[in-house]
Structure formats: structure tokens, C-alpha cells
């Protein structure tokens, strides 16, 4: 704009080619988080699912079975309340709660803040229980090494087809509440087929945290992943 | 519904570029979005209209270009593109397809009004 009278002389339109991912800053923070975890030899696992699919119970049972072999920490993401964190805290492992308020997902910056609350040099494995939501968390990388998606038999086998993005980013799908299978019309083959259309390399483990069936396969998966990280 | 968070990141990028160019205003924002990006275009627009108020992009128009999902059929080898989240070969209807791309969420371009400075 002209300095004297405010007319448009001397000004112009400029086009800037940016070509940059909108979430680039989250992605680079996630990369930095991963480096922090790897410096300390910690495997990070990001658990994602709908509300009520059994993430917290699975974590309780997993910690009980693993704690003699691995030192575990847990980050709990919740919209409100620290009830899940309290449940995990009662197992005796270090827990940090992130209350997201209105935010429907965790992001890499929230994870960075949470890492300060852990004795990183003492940990082998860090679970992140993401906000119960099968849509938004999938868009935000955290810097963890494995994305774990839980799908419970009581939710229905159509979730992979309905929420493809969560499954697209998953490394392993846990079909949970297998003890409830007889009471549902959940078709495990269909759920696996639909999920592998979206993510061909997806590993699938069927389990029931309540009965313990399938848990050892899940624990093997975790221990293999820890070994891989350590080379 | 994480479109508000995404637009918050978008506004940060817009403000940074506008400041670097010493722009008076931003008039057009072009975003490229794929079907696997996990965002709903009209919700992005609503969020953008909320966030842009009293910013350098107050009068800006948000243009959303779609970026397709590329499917390679493992049965008939046909390569196709789609703007929907449908993992099905249009040639042979096979579900045995490999999906690539489609998750773009890219700030492509900004158009801004700049002052050339005193001559």
C-alpha cells in the first residue's frame, strides 16, 4: 500500500508455494520423541480404540504378566477423569495422566510433556493409552514404535470398514473380549479380511483379557518388539 | 472432530509465512486433502472461518483440493484412483487391492497481499 495516501500503488499479490504437511510440526516432534525413547532403549506402544473396547483391563493384565521381565510405564489419555490412571496406578507401575479436556486425541507435544514425568533410564516399555476414539488419534503420530488397535467382539466386525484410517496406521489389531464371542454375531474372519484390505501387513491377535486366552500371544508380540528395538 | 486442532496448525503456518513475507493480508489458502487424511472438508472450512477472524487471513478464502487414493489390484494388476475410502478394484471388483497415497493434508499455496515498500 502507498505510504502517503493508502492507495494500492506499490503493492501486489504474491503467491507462495508452501507444499508442506499441515501437521509437519507434530510429525517432527514425534520424530524427536522417538529419538528420546530410543536413547533410553524404550519401546513405545500407542493403544487406540473406541471407548469401552477394553484397553485399560488389557493393560492391567499385561502389566501383571510382564512386570517381572520388563519395566513398564503408562501414559493415560482421557477427555475427563483420572479413573483409568488410578486403575493402572494400583498395579504399581509409573503412570502419567493427560486430561485432554475437549481434545479428542493425543498429539506429539502432549507426549513430549508427559515423558518428563517418567524415570526414562529405568523403563523398557511405555504404553500410551490414547483417548477412546477410533477416528482422530490415527491422524497424530506420537513417536511410538507400534500402533495397536483394539477391536472388541461386542462392537461389531464392521469397524475396520467403517473406520479405515485407524486400521490403515495399525501394526497389530487385537480382537478383544473373545470370551463374549458366543453372545455376539461378530465374524472374526470378516473383521480380519476387511482390516487387511486396508493394511495388508496387519498382524492380528485374538484374546480375552478377562479369561486370559490369547494373552500369551500378545505378550510374545510385545517381547519380540522390545527385542527388535534393541537389535 | 479434530478439525479445530488441524486448523490451529494451519493458522500457525499461515501466520508464519505471512510474517516472513511481511504480508498485509492473506487472500487465498490452498489445501490438498486426501480421503485417508481423516478430515471432513466442510468441517475444516467451518473451523477455518472461526479461526481466521482477526488474523492476517481474516478475508481469506480456503480452497480444498482433493488428492486421490491410488489402488493397485493384486488380482488384475489394474491401477486406479478414487476420491472415496473404498478399497475395491473398479476393473474386477476385487477387494485384494493395495492402497497408496490418499493421506495428504498439505498446505499447497498461499496468496497474499504484500507491500513492495517505499520506492
Interface residues (C-beta under 8 A of the other chain):
Chain A: X1 X3 X10 X11 X12 X13 X14 X15 X16 X17 X18 X19 X20 X21 X22 X23 X24 X25 X26 X103 X104 X105 X107 X135 X136 X138 X139 X140 X164 X165 X168 X193 X197 X198 X200
Chain B: X1 X2 X5 X6 X9 X10 X12 X13 X17 X21 X23 X24 X27 X31 X36 X37 X38 X39 X85 X87 X95 X96 X97 X98 X99 X103 X104 X105 X106 X107 X108 X109 X110 X111 X112 X113 X114 X115 X116 X117 X118 X119
